[in-house]
Amino acid sequence: MTSASDEHKQNNVQGVPATIAIGSGNCEDDKIKIENFTAKNGEISCKIKKDVSSFILMHSAYNPQREAEQMIENLDFSKPSAIIVFGLGMGYHIEEILKRMSANSRLIIIEPSQKVYDNFLKMRNPDFIYNDSRVILLVNINTCNTSMILSYMSEKFLFYWAFNLQYICLNYYTELGGDVLDFFKRIADILSFQWKTLGNCQVDHNIGVVQTILNVQQVIDNVGLNDVKDFFKGQAAMLISAGPSLDKNLKYIKKAKSKIFIIAVDAVLDKLLKNNIIPDMLVTVERLEVYRNIFKNIKMEIPDEIILAAPPVIELNTMNFFKKNNKVVVFQKGVGTQVYFNEGLNKGIMPTGTSAAYAGLHLATDMGFEKIILVGQDLSYGKDGQIYCDDISKEGNEEERKRMENSFYIEKVKNYDEEEVLTNIFWKDQLVSFEALIKGTPEFKVYNAADKGAKIEGAPKTDLSEYIRDNSDKVLPNLNEHIKKIKERISEKQKKEVLKSLLTKMQGDLIEFREIEEDIKKQSNKLEKMYKSYMIVKKPIIQHDKEMIKNFEVLNLSQKLIDSLAQNTFLVLYYQGLIAAFKKEINQIPDSDFETKFLKHVDIQHDYIELIRDIFKLNLAFFNWGIEYLELQIKGKKTENDVVKIFKDILDANNTDSEFIYEYLRTTKEEWEA
C-alpha cells in the first residue's frame, strides 16, 4: 500500500510526527473478531464479528475508496477546521481527508478498539498518519479520558479548533464506542469553555499584576500549595458552595467538624458563621469586589483557625481582612502572569478555573483527599427560580433575575433524575470544568449532595448525613500546626533574598520586553507604509517583482512577532485574545486571486500590529511600576498601596484617559477622593 500522497505531504510540517495516544484494557475488545477480505474493486475491506451470526461491515464490500470519497463530500475544507473521525477502520477516509485538509486544520481520530488499530497496522502502511503533524490519533481510550486529553490539547490547538468543528463516523463505531452525537457535543462544550477563557482585557490583567505585587510580602510570609501537597492523603472532605440545596444540609455540616475537613467558598462564610459553623479552609479567587460584597459586610470576628486559600491576584483588602489567619498561596495555572511570578516565588501552581468552588475542588485533589462531597453545588436554578441559598447576596439575586430575561443566557441540563432543569451559560461552563477535573482524577472520588441540581458526571448523588457517618472514623491531621512549623523555619533574611531574586528576574526581563517593544514599533511602521501604498494610493500589485518579495518578508515577520508573544510566559496573557482573533482572521482569508489575498493580509496585519504596539507601551509601564515597588520594599521605604491611585498615576503618565478606572474598580471619583 502507498504512503502519504504528495498532496497532503505539502500541507504537513516536515519532520513533525502525528500525536498518538494508546490506552489499555478494553473488555469489549475481547468479544470482537476481525475478518479481512478483498472487495470487488480489488482493495482490502473488512468486517467485524461480535457473535457467530452477525457482523458489521467496516468498509464497502464493492469499492472502499469510492465510499470514502462519498463519506467526506459534506465536509467543509474551504477554511481551517478540526475534523473528528469516529473510527480508524482501514484508513481510506483518513487518506481522503488529509489530501484536502489545510495545514492549519487538525484531524482527530478516535478509535475505541485496539484490535481495529492492530489490524490497520497489519494491512496498511501507517506512514500517511504517523508522519502528518495535523493528526491526533487516540486508540483504546475511554470516553472520559478522551475528553480529558482533548481538553488538554485544545490549549495548544485552540486557534484552529474553535472555528469550524466537524465530524464523520464509520458505521461500526457506534457498536464499539457508544453515542457519537453525545460525545461530539461534549467535545464542543470543552472547546467552547476553553475559548471563553481567552481573555483580552488589558486592565484586568494589569490589576492581577498590581495586586500580586501589592500582596508579595504576604505571599512570601505564608506557605504555598507545594507545602500542603498530599497532607490529607486518604482523608475525606466536603466543599460548601452557595446553591439552594445548602439550606437543608446545614444541620449535618455541624456534625462533621473535626471529623471531615470543611472547605467553603467565600460567599458562604457569613452564613456559616451565623449558624455556628467554622470552616477549616476558605477559598476565594476573584480579583475585584469580593471584599466589598462579602467580607466587608461580615460583622462577626473571623476565627483564627480558618485558613485562607487564594491566588495572590486578590484585593489587598481581602488579604488584610484575614491578616491573623494562616494562608495557602496558590498561583493560577494557565494565567501567564501568575505562572511568571510563581517561577520567582515558587509557591505552587494549579488551575483555579472560573469559580472558587472549582479552585476548592482542585485544591482538595492536590492536598490528597481521597473523597469529597459537594454541598450546595447546584449549578442550576432552584424552585421558583431560586439562585442561591437564603441570606446570600441580595444584589447578586437581583442582577441574576435581570440576566434570566435574556434567552441566550439560559440553558437546559439534566438533573440526577434525568429531568431538564434550567441553568445559565456560566454554570454550564463550570459544569464542563467540574466534569473534566473529576474524570481526569479517577483516584479521587467525588459525590454530590445537591440532589435536585444539575447532574455532574462522575459525581454520584449522595446523602450528606450518610457520607459524614461513613467517613468520620479517621483523625484529621492539623494543617494549622503544619503551616506554623513551616513559617517558623523561614528567617527574615531568607524572605528578603526571595524578594531580591524576584526583583532581579523582573529587571532582566524588562530589558527583553523593551527590545520586543522596539521590534513591534519598527514592524508597525513598515506595515503602515505598505498600507498607504497598496490600500490608499492603490499602487499596482505585481506578483513576481523584487518589491513584492520584500513585502512578503514583512508579512512573515508579523507572524513571527505574534508567535513570539504567544510563546512568552508573561506576555501571552495580555495578547492571547488578540493572537486568537488575528489567527482566526488570517486563517479565514478565502482562497482567491493573489491580489485579493495580499491586500487582505496587509489590512489585517496593519490593524493588529498597530493595536499591539499601542497597548504594549502601557502594559510595560505597569511592569516597570512593579519593579519600582519591589525596590522600595527592599529598601524599607513607604509604598503606595491604593490600586485606584496606582492605576490613575500610570495611565495619566502615559497620556491615557484614566476616568474609566473609577467605574472599572467599582468606585466613583467622589468615593475614592473621600
Secondary structure, 3 states (H helix, E strand, C coil): CCCCCHHHHCCCCCCCCCEEEECCCCHHHHHCEEEEEECCCCCEEEEEECCCCCEEECCCCCCHHHHHHHHCCCCCCCCCCEEEEECCCCCHHHHHHHHHCCCCCEEEEEECCHHHHHHHHHHCCCHHHHCCCCEEEEECCCHHHHHHHHHHHHHHHHHHHCCCEEEEECCCHHHHHCCHHHHHHHHHHHHHHHHHCCCCCHHHHHHHHHHHHHCHHHHHHCEEHHHHCCCCCCCEEEEECCCCCHHHHHHHHHHHCCCCEEEEEHHHHHHHHHCCCCCCEEECCCCCCHHHHCHHHCCCCCCCCCEEEECCCCCHHHHHHCCCCCEEECEECCCHHHHHHHHHHCCCEECCCCCHHHHHHHHHHHCCCCEEEEECCCCCCCHHHCCCCCCCCHHHHHHHHHHCCCCCCEEEEEECCCCEEEEEHHHHHHHHHHHHHHHHCCCCEEEECCCCCECCCCCCECCHHHHHHHCCCCCCCCHHHHHHHHHHHCCHHHHHHHHHHHHHHHHHHHHHHHHHHHHHHHHHHHHHHHHHHHHHCCCCCCCCCHHHHHHHHHHHHHHHHHHHHHHCCCCHHHHHHHHHHHHHHHHCCCCCCHHHHHHHHHHHHHHHHHHHHHHHHHHHHHHHHHHHHHHHHHHCCCCCCCHHHHHHHHHHHCCCCCCHHHHHCCCCHHHHHC
